[in-house]
Amino acid sequence: MMALSRILKERRVDQKDLERFLCDFLHFIYYKLLLMNPRDRRLCIVEAPFQHMMFRAALAEVLFNHFGINLVSFLPSPCACSLAVVRPTALVIDVGWNKAVVTPVVQGVVLVLESEVFLAGAKTVQERLEESLLQNSMLLLPDNSLVKASEKPLALTPEIIEHIAIRTCFVSPFHRAQEFADDQKRQDFKHAPALEFTLQSNDILQVTGMSREFSCECFFSFNEEETNVASLVVNSVHNCPIDVRKELLANIVLVGGASHLPGFKHRLMCEIDHQLKFGQLADKFLNNKTIAIHKQPCKPVNTSWLGGSIASNSESPALKYISLKEFRLNPSVAADWNVNRKFED
């Protein structure tokens, strides 16, 4: 699926090629893994609100016309995340591979126009980590000689960089980040201890404390537009109706693979609190400063799956099923997930 995402981003295929790929992919799932007839059960698709429309059209075409599934529902992933924590109103922060998306959900409805997107994710962390390692780290070779990591750049493959990020990196606490940003205090700043990471070639890479701690600052350092993840959270809530702002701040759902980074949740709460008190919109939140992030019943990467499972196994009003008959009469019914549909027997 990662390869498919790259193909869609580079626009290297048309819809027919995509349909052929999805036919093979779904055939493997249904007949090799699940061992079931697709027509025996209704299907719930949990999708990103900003998914490529060609992907949605191709998927609907394959599900209805190739597999003949009788009932299909497209559930936006923010709605699924709010269902997983049993809250009809929630602020879903999805920190993924390429970007972080802040999406308000009010009474089971995704407010697309009030959503915000920050172009930094796990990919950005790994890119910064690789750059820092090449500049600052040393390699201990099997013959006990030391060389700079930049002299053997091929040793740092994307898989190795990912493993180093998962095993060694963490998000710096708010007060340490403030101290590091202060030029006067930076001279006396004590970095986190360095760690040694053994590569496949038996070389030992020294991962410096600076690389471990500050590769994740891409989420909280301000970009050229003077925004970061926390400021976009406040902007998104401010764009919502005034009577739901307090409830949104008190029902934050943090999902996505990058949210697993140690210290990310605490740092995000501190950053949001700082923005509410001292940011550009501080005067708009004088009485709405209670922040709470839900403790989820599963791992953050599985929250949308759990919400989709709850919705598909209950008569949830969030599901709007499209029938096979309805699709064949008018294929445009599957063009937009934000269009209300009625359940048909």
N, C-alpha and C positions, 0 to 999 in steps of 0.2 A: 504493500500500500504506500510506502514511502516513495518507491519508484514511480508509482502512479501519480502521486502528488507532484513530483518533479516534472513529469511529462505534461501534466495539466498547466503547471506554471510556465513552462517553456512553450506551450501551445504547439507541441510537435505532432499531435494526433487530431483527427476530426472525430465527430460523434460516432460514426460507424466503427472506427477502430476501437474506440472506448467501449462500445457495446460488446464487441467480440472479446475484449479483455475481461469485462465484467461477467460475461456468460461463462467463461472458463473458471473464473474465480468463484462465482456463486455455485457452479456445478460441483466444484471441489468441496465447498462447505456443505452443501445439502446431501450429496450422494457419497462422499468419502468420510466426512467427519460426523455429520448428524444422522446419516442413514435414514432419511425421511423424505416423503413426498412434499414438495413445496406447496401443493394445493390443499394439504390437510390442515394448515394453520394460517391464521392471519399473521401479518408481519409488521413490526414496528421498527422504523429506521430512525436512529438518533443521529442528527446531522448538525453541522456547524451553521449558524445563521448566515455566514458570509461565504458559504461554499460556492464553488464554481457552478454556474447554472447549467453548463453543458454536462457536467457530471450528474446533476440531478435528473436532467432530461434523459440521459442515456440509461441511468439506473431504473427510472420508471418504465422506460421502454422494455428493458430486459425483464423486469419483474412481472409485468403484466402480459406482454406479448410472447415472450419466450418461455417463461416458467408458468404462466397462467395463474398467478396467485390471486385469490379472490378479494382479499382486503389488505390494503397497505396504508400505513400511517407514517407521515414524516413528522417527527417530534424534534423541535429545536433543542439542542443540547443544554442551553441555560434553563429551559423548562424542566428537563430531566434532572438537572442538578438540584433545582429547588424542590422537586418531588422527593429526592433522596433524603433531604433533611426535613421533609414534611413542613415546608413553608411556602405558601402561595406567593408571598412577596419576598424577594431576596435580591442581593446584588452579587452576581456571579463574576468572579475574576479568574479567567482561564489563562494560565501562564504556560504557553506551549513551546513548540520548537522554534518558530520564526517570530512570533509576536505574542503580546499579552492583550487580551480583549476583556474589557469591562462592560458587562451587559446587565441592565436592570430588568428584573422580572416583577411585574405588578399584577397580582391576582391571576397568575398563570399566563400572562400575556407578555411577550418579549417586546421591550421598547427599543426598536432598532435605531431610531433616529437619535436616541439619547445615549447610545453606546459609544465607547471610545476605544481606540486601538493604539497600542504603543509598540513600535517596531523594534522590539528586543525580546529574545527568548533564550532557550537553552543553547541554540546555535551560536548566539552572540557570546554567551559565557565561554563556550569552548574555543571560539576564535580569539577572545581576549586571553584565555589561559595559554593557548599555543603561542601567541605573540610574547607573553610574559616569560614563558619557559625558554623560548629561543633567545631572549635578551639577557635573562638573569641566571639561568640554571646551568649546572655543570653535570657532565656525565663521567662516572667512574667506570672505566673499561676493565675487562677481565685481567689485563696485565697491570692493574693498579695505577694506571695513568689517568690524569684528569684532562678532559677537553671540554670546550664550551658546547652546549646543546646545539647552537647554531652551526657547528661544524659537521654535525650528523643529523640534518633535518629530516631525512627519510626514516629515522628511527621513531619519530613521533607521528604515527599514523592516526587517522581519525578515530579508530577504535581505541587506541592507547589514550588519546586525549580525552575521550569520553570516560574511560575507566578512571583516569586521574581526577577528572571533575567530580565523578560520583563518590570516589573514595576519600578525597582529600579536601575538596573545596567547601567553604561555608560562607554564609552571609555575615558580614561584620555588624556588630551591634551599633545602634544609632549613635551612642556617645563616642565610640571609637572612630566611626566614620567622620564625625564632626571634628574630632581632634586631628585626624589625618588631613582633613581639608584645610585646617588652619596652618598657614605657613610658619607661624611662630612656634607652634607646638609640634610640628612635624619632625624637627631635629631630635627631640627627645622621645619620639614615638617608638614604642616597643612592638615589633612585629610578632606575629604568631610563630611558633617553632617550625623549622623546616622538617620535611619528611623525605624518606628515601623510597623510591618506587622502582621495582625491578622490572626491566623490559624483557621482551622475548629473547633478545640477543644476549641476555645475562648482563647487559650494561645496567648500572644503577644510576637512576636519574634523581637529582636533588631537586625537590619541589620546594621553593622558597616560601616563607610565610606570607610575603606580599602577593605571590601568585595565588596562594590558597585563599586568601581573605578578600582580595580586591578584584578578582576576576568577575565577581557577581555584582559589582557596583553599577553595571550597565542598566540595571532596573531602577536605580534610585538616583543616579547622576543625571543632571538636566541636559537635554539635548539642545540642538540649535533653536528649537521652538520653545525653549524654557519650560519643558514638561518632563515629568517622569511618571512612573506607574501611580504613585500616590496622588499626584496632582490631577491625573486623569480620572481617578476614582472620585475625587471631590467634584470635578467638572461634570462627570456623568450624573452624580446625585443631584447636583445643582440644576441640571437640565430637566430633571423629573418634576412632576407636580409637588408643590410644597407640602402637601399633607402626607406624602409617603416617604419623604426624605429621612425622617427619624427612623422609620421602620427599616429602610434599606441599609442604613449605617449599622443598625443593630442586628442585621441578618446577612452578613457577608459569607459567601461560600467560596472558598479558595480551592481551585482545581488545577490540574495540569501537571506534567512531569517535573517542570522546573520548581514547582512549589514544594517539592520534597527536599530541597536544599536546606541543610541545618541552619536555623536562625531566620529563615525567610519570613515566616508568619509573624514573629515578634517584631522584626525590622519593619515590615509593612504596616503593622498597627501603629508603631511609633511614627513612621513617616506620615501616615494619614492624620494622626493626632496633631502632628506639627503643622500640617497644611490647614487643618481646621482652625488652629489657633493663630497662626502667623502667615498663612498663605494669602493669595490675592482675593479669595472669596471668604475670608475669615468672618467678615461682617455679615455674611448671609447665613452663618451657622452658629449664631450666638447661643441658641437654645438646643442645638442638635449636635452634641459632642460625645454621645455614647457610642462606642465602637465595639462590635463583638463579631468574632469569626467562629462559625459553627464547627464543633467537633463532629466529624463525619463518621458514619458507621462502617466506612471502608477506606481504602487508600484513595487519595485525591485523583489518581489517574483512572479509577474505576467508578467515580461518582456518577457520571452520566450514564454508564452502563446500568448501574443499580437503579437509577431513576427510570430509565427506559423499561427495565424489567418490572418495576412496580406498576408503571402505567399500563404496560401490555397485559399484565395479569389482573387488572382491575378495570372497572368501568370509569376510568378517569376522564373527566371532561376535557383534559388537555389534548386527548387523542381525537383527531378528526380523520376518520378513515375514508379512503377513496376505493370504490368498488371497481372490479374488473369491467363491469358493464358501463359504468360512468366514464372510465378512462377511454374505452373504445369508442364511445359516442363523442367524447370531447377530450382529446389528449391534453389540452391546455389546463385541465383541472389540477394537474400535478406540477404546474409551472412555478407556483409560489406557495411556500409553506405557510405564509401569513394570511391565506384565504380560508375562511370558515367553511367546513364541510360537515355534512350530516352523516351519521352512522346509518348504513344500509344493511339489512339482512340479506 
